[in-house]
Amino acid sequence: METKKLIGGLLAGVAIGVAVGLLIAPRSGKNTLRTIAKKSRRLAAGVKDTVNDSIDSLRTQFNSGVDATARRGKEAINSVSERIKV
């Protein structure tokens, strides 16, 4: 849920920034469009990096959880196995 809020806030901030920038831009339309395109590419690259980092983090957390669950399962099996032997 926090990721959705972050992305929504980011997009809203970008939209507001672009609108304000267009209204107070001291440059010609052509230069302004070039600047917007350049900054948009930078923003897209930044968002892509953030998403990739988040996916990597989630993958690591998921794998750690799976490993911990598997370890507990093996311990439980070994414990039951030892009780059966006795």
Buried (B, 14 or more C-beta within 10 A) or exposed (E): EEEEEEEEEBEEEBEEEBEEBEEEEEEEEEEBEEEBEEBEEEBEEEBEEBEEEEEEEEEEEEEEEEEEEEEEEEEEEEEEEEEEEE
